[in-house]
């Protein structure tokens, strides 16, 4: 997906959540963003879209513990 489109959808989603008088339903805000992202395209920044893609990719990776370098391990005196 285009980073500008992702940024526009995010802008639409957050605008909807901020401007509702009642508590928005998650599906309702997501549907609004999917249907109205093109209206937010002029204010969408490609860099925000790229950042959101990077965050999404990081969340899908399995979390693994890396072993520390042996010289950096704590050794009590």
C-alpha positions as CSV (number, residue, x, y, z in Angstrom):
1,X,0.0,0.0,0.0
2,X,1.1,3.5,-0.7
3,X,2.7,5.3,2.4
4,X,0.7,8.5,1.6
5,X,-2.5,6.5,1.6
6,X,-1.6,4.9,4.9
7,X,-0.9,8.3,6.4
8,X,-4.2,9.6,5.0
9,X,-6.2,6.7,6.5
10,X,-4.5,7.2,9.9
11,X,-5.3,10.9,9.7
12,X,-9.0,10.1,8.9
13,X,-9.1,7.5,11.7
14,X,-7.7,9.9,14.3
15,X,-9.8,12.8,13.1
16,X,-12.9,10.7,13.5
17,X,-12.0,9.6,17.0
18,X,-11.2,13.1,18.1
19,X,-14.4,14.7,16.6
20,X,-17.0,12.3,17.9
21,X,-19.2,13.5,20.7
22,X,-19.8,10.0,21.8
23,X,-17.2,7.2,22.3
24,X,-16.4,5.9,18.9
25,X,-16.7,2.2,18.1
26,X,-13.4,0.8,16.8
27,X,-15.1,-0.7,13.7
28,X,-16.9,2.6,13.0
29,X,-13.7,4.6,13.0
30,X,-11.9,2.1,10.8
31,X,-14.8,2.1,8.3
32,X,-14.7,5.9,8.2
33,X,-11.0,5.9,7.5
34,X,-11.3,3.3,4.7
35,X,-14.2,5.2,3.1
36,X,-12.8,8.8,3.5
37,X,-9.0,8.6,3.3
38,X,-9.0,10.4,0.0
39,X,-10.3,13.6,1.7
40,X,-7.2,13.6,4.0
41,X,-4.7,12.9,1.2
42,X,-3.7,16.6,0.8
43,X,-2.5,16.7,4.4
44,X,-1.0,13.2,4.5
45,X,2.8,13.1,4.8
46,X,4.6,10.2,3.1
47,X,7.1,10.0,6.0
48,X,4.3,9.3,8.5
49,X,3.0,6.4,6.3
50,X,6.5,4.9,6.1
51,X,6.8,5.2,9.9
52,X,3.5,3.4,10.4
53,X,4.6,0.6,8.0
54,X,7.8,0.2,9.9
55,X,5.9,0.0,13.2
56,X,3.5,-2.6,11.8
57,X,6.3,-4.7,10.5
58,X,8.0,-4.6,13.9
59,X,4.9,-5.8,15.6
60,X,4.5,-8.8,13.4
61,X,8.0,-10.1,14.1
62,X,8.2,-12.7,16.9
63,X,9.8,-11.4,20.0
64,X,13.0,-13.2,20.8
65,X,15.5,-12.7,23.6
66,X,19.0,-12.0,22.4
67,X,21.8,-13.4,24.5
68,X,24.1,-10.7,25.9
69,X,27.7,-10.7,24.9
70,X,29.7,-12.7,27.5
71,X,32.0,-9.7,28.3
72,X,28.9,-7.6,29.2
73,X,27.4,-10.0,31.7
74,X,27.2,-8.9,35.3
75,X,29.5,-10.8,37.6
76,X,29.0,-10.1,41.3
77,X,32.2,-9.2,43.2
